[in-house]
């Protein structure tokens, strides 16, 4: 099933390996060619039944396409939007695949979507290692940041956008003027713009966006934290809090906004079966909210792989690797049960799932929802979470480092993963001498093994060729 060229994963549960392999096979049907009329890239990724490209989904797709060993390019998903940038700096959230024109609506007149380009570019750099690309895109990202400020920033220092811009159109956020998720996303934007400045050794760029980041962070902490609910909430027109607990609050973790105490309270919700700790992590609305519906009903309880991915990446920021892995595995089992249902029912991958049992979520008034085989969201789980959280590999090509973070040793690993022009293989197995990690590489790189349960952490240079290490000797 696995097309030659992709890295192979090994895991003791073969179902995880199968869904990973099948996802790469399905992805080949999602590639399209731009035309002179629409001005899109010569090869780009899009859901076949969709007549627009979406900024949010194109950005998210880069997080799994980077693992294709360059079989599928990740950069064009972002370049499609950079090429459409207007003189004002505006980049609209959707463009028609027919004529390439911006698509807006009366619910989102500016066509704004979550501003996450810098986050995606930072990740691309660490997985692909192209510093020149960062230099080329910085002017585009700077103009885009300025446009967001000029268009949406209010006198209180927060950003006011319509609910359509949050990608949660029917969430019960009545009266919302300042959404917590969009403000946290703009903080993420500033955080990674500053990090890109550091990579490029551009002190002025780094400092400028670091200052922006701390400004947004301070306002979110002082105005949006609800002490009673133990989470961040939206504000209304008058700046008053709207204490409805939605998945939007957890963008703050990814933005590194809460201190340890607030982070602990937020993370407690992710384990609480009465709020966000549902059987299938994590519902878009807290289970104890009046509007929660266990059928999903759009963003009133459904589990979206895109938001589950976001929460798990936020948990990593606070070194909650155990919880991140446990939730990734639970979520994948619900996806697998929906892909292989009992009886004669036909299974599939979907853009949204039920929070308390297997199966796709329901939203009867929204035609065609949830979309089947919606890999823009689903592949974040079936590829990225499997590599980064189930197997536990964190890769930085520029640093020539691979970190392997696991709660305990299990039979698992990855084979033929490309680190630029270096193919590596990392596999763990139990032999007569105990747990052994076998490594194979064409060039030198640095490998860190971190076994959380045993408190063992060791960094070793891995030479070219084959070698192995015994865990008991660490």
N, C-alpha and C positions, 0 to 999 in steps of 0.2 A: 504493500500500500504506500509506503513512504518513498517519495520520489528521490532519486539519487541527488545528493548535494545538501540535503538538510541534516542538521545534527540529529542523532538518534538518542532517545532517552531510555533509561532503564529504571524500573521501579517494581517492587515486589507485587503490586496489584496491576496485572496486565491490562485491566480496563482503562487505567490512566494512560498507559502507553498507546493503546488503540485509539482513544479519543484524540490524543496528540497527533498521531500519524494521520488519522482521517482528516483532521483540520487542515493540515498542509495539502492533502489531496483536494479538498474542497476549495481552497483558496485559489487554485489555478483558474477557476471559473469566474473570478471576481476582477479580472484584469481587463482594462479598456484602453483605447488609444484616443488621444486628443485629435481634434480636427482643426483645420484653419478657421472654421467658423466659431468654435467654442474656445480656442486658444489654450486648451488644457494640455498637460504633459503627454509625451509620446507613449508612456506606459504608466497607468495609475490604477489604484485599487478602489473599487466601488461596488456596493450591493447591486446586483444586476437589475432588480426591479425598480431602482430609485432613479428619478429623473433630475436629481441635483446632486452636487457634492456638498457634504456637511463639514464645516470646520471642526466641530467637536469630535466627530467620528473619524475624520481623516487624521487628526492629531493622535487619537487613541490607537489607531491602526499601526502607527510607527512603533509602538511598544511591543508588538509581536513580530512585525516584519523584520526588525533588526536581527532576529534569530534565524533568518532564512539562509544564512551563509552567503548573502548577497545574490541569491537566486532571484529574490524579489526586492526591488529597491524601495527603501523607506522614504527617502528624501522627497520624491515627487509629490507625495501626499501633501506636504507642506508648501512646496514650490508652486503648486496650483493656486494657492491663496496669495502668496507673495507677488506673483505675476499680476494679480488683479488689484493690487493696492492702489488706492486713489491718491490724488495730489494732497488731500487733507491728512493722509496717513491711514484712512479708513480701510479695513478689510472686513467685508461682509461675511456672515456666517454660512450663507448658501449661494451657490452659483448654478445656473442651468447647464446641463450637459448638452442641450440643444444649441444654444447660442452663446453660452459663457457669461450671460448677464447676471447681475446680482438678483437674488429672489428675496423679497422682504414681504411683510404682511402688516395688517393694521394692528396686530398684537405686538409686533416688533419692527417698528418703522425703520430703525437704523440697521436692522439685521445683525445685531451683535450676538456673539456666542462666547462661551468661556474662554478667556484669554490665556491659553496654555502653550503657545508656541515655544516660549523660552524653555519651559520644562521639557518639552519633546526634543528640542535641539540639544540641550544638556545631555539627555539620555542617549541621543544619536551619537554625540561626540564620544561618549565613553564606550559605546558598543562598536563604533565604526572608526573612530580616531581621526576624523578629518577636520583639522584646525582651520584650514582655508575656508571651509564651508561656514564656520562660525563667523569669520571676518566678513564674509560676503553678506550674511543675513543680518548682522547687527544693525546696519542703517535702517533696514525694513522694520525690525522689531522696535527700534527707538521711535520711529515715526508712528508706529501703531500704538505704542504706550502713550505717546503725547495725545493722539486722537482720543483714546479712551478717557484720558484726564479731562481734556477740553470739552468732551461731549457728555460725560456721565458723572463727573465728580462734583459733589455738592459742597456748600459752604462748611458743612460739618466734617469734611475730609473723607466721607464715605461715598460710595458709588451707587447711583440709583438707576436700575435697569428694569425692564418689564419681566414678568415671570417666565415668558417664553425664552428669555436669554439664559435661564438656569437649566434648560433641558428637562424640566419637571413641570410640564404645562398645566396639569390638573391637580397639583399638590395643594392641600388645604392651607393656603398662605394668604387668605383674604386680607386686604388692606396693606399688603407688603409694599414698601417703597425702596428700602435698602436691604437687599437679600444678603444673608450671611455667606452663602456659597460664592456669589460673584465677587464680593469684597475679599474673601479669603483667596480666591483664584487670582485676583489682581495682586495680592501679596505674594503669591507663588510666582507670578510673572516678574515682580520686582526682585524677589529672592534669587531667581535663576538668571536674570539679567546681570545681577551683581556677580554671580558665580561665573558667568561667561566672561565678564570683565576681568576676573582673576585669571582665568585660563589664558586670555589674550594678553595678560600683563598690562592691561589698560586700567591704571589706578583711578583715573577720572570717572570712567564708566562704572567701575565697581563701586566707588564711593557714592556716586549720584543715585544709583538704584538701591544701595544699602540704606541710604537716608529715606528714600521713598518707602522701602519695605518697613522700616521701623515706624514710620509715620502711620501707615495703614494698620500695622500690628497693634500699635498703641490704641488707636481708635476702636478697633474690633474688641480688644480686651476691656476697654473702659465703657463702651456703649452697648455691646452685644452679648456680653456674658450674663446669663441669668443664673443667679446663685441658687435659687430654689430648685430649678430644673436641673442644674448641673451641666448645662450645655450652652452653646452660642445660639442666638435666635435672631430672626429678622426684626427690622424696625419699620414702623409706619411713617406716614408723611410728617408727623409731629416729632419723630424720633423716639416714640414710645415702643417698648418691646412687645412683640407678638409671641407669646410663649407656646408655640406649637413645635414639637420636637420632630424634625425631619432629618433625613440622611444628610441634608445640606450642612449640618453642624460639623460633620467630620472632615470637611475640607480644611478646617482649621488645623487639624493634625498634620496634614500634608504640608501646610504652610508654616509649620513649626511655631504656631501662635501661642498655645497655652503653656504656662509654666508647668512644672512637674505635678503640682497639686491639682490644677485644673485638668491636666491631661489624664491623671488618675481617675478623676470623676467622669470625664468623657468616656474613657476606656471601660469603666465599670458598666456603662450603658450597653456596650457591645457584648458583655457577658450576662446581662440581666434579661432573663426570659420574658419579663414584662414590658421591656422597651425595645431594644434592638437585637437582643440575643435570641432571635428566632431559630428554629431548627435549621432553616436555610438562611445563612447570614448574608446580607443584612437588609431588612425591609426598608422601603423608602420612607415609611412613616412609622413612628413608634407604636408598638402594639397597644399601649394604654391610651392612645389618643382616640377621641370620640369618632373621628372620621376614618379610622383604620378599618380596612376591609380585607379579610383573609383570602378573597378572590384576587386581590391585587388592585383591580380597578385603576389601571394606570399607575400613578404615583401616590396611591393611598394604601400601600402595603406590598406592592410587588417587589421582587428582588431583581435588580438589574446588574448583570455582570460588570458593567462599566463603573457603577458606584461601589460595588463590592471590591473591585480592583483598587479604587481610590482609597477606600478605608484601609485595606491591607497595606498599601504603600504608606499610608499615614502611620500605621502601627509600627512599621519599620523605623520611622523617624525617631520613635521613642523606645527603640530596641526591644519591642514586644514580639520577638521572632516566634516564640512558642505559640502565642495566640494567633498570630498572622498565619502560621502554617496550619494550625488546627482548623481555623475558619476556612482557609482555602480548600482543605481536604473535604470538609463538610459540604461546602458549596459545590465542589466537583461531583460528589456523590449524588446530589440532587440533580445535577445536569445529566449524569450518567443514567439515573433512573428514568428521567424524562426522555432520554435518547433511546433507551431500551425498556419501554413500558411492558407490563405483564399483559397477557391476552393478545388479541388480534390488532390492538390499536397501533398505529404507526408512530414511531418516535422521531424526534428531531432536536436540534439546538435552537434556542429562541433568544430574543432580545430581553425577555423578562420572564420570571418564574414565580411560582406560588411560594409564600413564606413558610408554610407549615407542612406541606407535603409536596411530593413530586408532581410535575406537570407545568405547562405554561400558564402564566397569569392571564387574567380575563379583563377586558374593557369593552363591553358590548357596543358602546356608542362610537368607538374608534375603529373604523373599518381596517381590516388587515393587520390588527395589532393583537398579540406580538408577532413580529415578522419571523418566519421560520428561517433557520440557517443564517441568522443575522451575525455574521462573523465579525463585523466591526466591534461588537460587544463580546460575543461568545468566545472568540479566539484569545481575548485577554486572559480568560480563565484556562482554556484548554491548551494554550501554549505558554504564555508569560508566567502565570501563577504556577504551572507545573515546573518550569525551569527554575524560577526564582524563589518560590516558597515551598513547594512540595519537595523538590530535590534540594533547593537551598543555595543555588549558585549566584553570586554577584560578581559581575565582570567589569573590569575597566581596561580597555585596550591601551589608552595612552600611558597608564601606569604599569601596564603589563602584569596586572594582578587578577587573581581569581580567589574570591573568598567563598568558602563552603561552610555555611552556618546550618547546623542540624541539631535538633533536641537530643537525639541519640543515634547511634550507628544503625543503619538498615541497609539492605541490599538495594543499591540504586546508583545512579550516575548519569553521565552524558558521554557520547561518543562522537568524534569528528565535528567538534564545534570550532568554527573558524575565528581565530583572533588575528584578523587581517590576513597576513600570509603565513599564519601559523595554525595548524590543525592540532587541537588538543583532545585528549580523552581522559576522563576521571571516573573511575568505577570503584565502588566499595564491595567487599565480599568477605565472608567469614571462612577462614581456612583453619587448619589444625593448629596454627600459631596464634589464632585470635583474629580480630578484625584487621583487614588489610586493605589499603587503598592503592590501586594500580593506576599509574599515571603514564601518559604517552604524549610527547610533544616534539615538534620539529625545531623549536627554538626555546631559549631560556625564558621563563616567566616566574612570577612569585606566587606561591600558593599558600593561603591561610586556611587552616582547618580549625573550626570553632565548634566543639561539642558541648552544647549548653548544659545538659544534665550532669556531665562529668567535670565541668569547669576546665576543660582542656582547650587551650588555644596555642597554636604554633604557626609561625610563618617560615617557610622554607623556599629556597631557590630551586626550581625544578629544571634540571638541565635538558638538553635535547636528547631524544631517544626514549627508552622505556625505563621506568623505575617503580619501586613500590615502597610503602611505609607501613609499619605496624603501629596501630593505635596504642597498644599497651606500652610501647617504647617511648611515646611522646612525654 
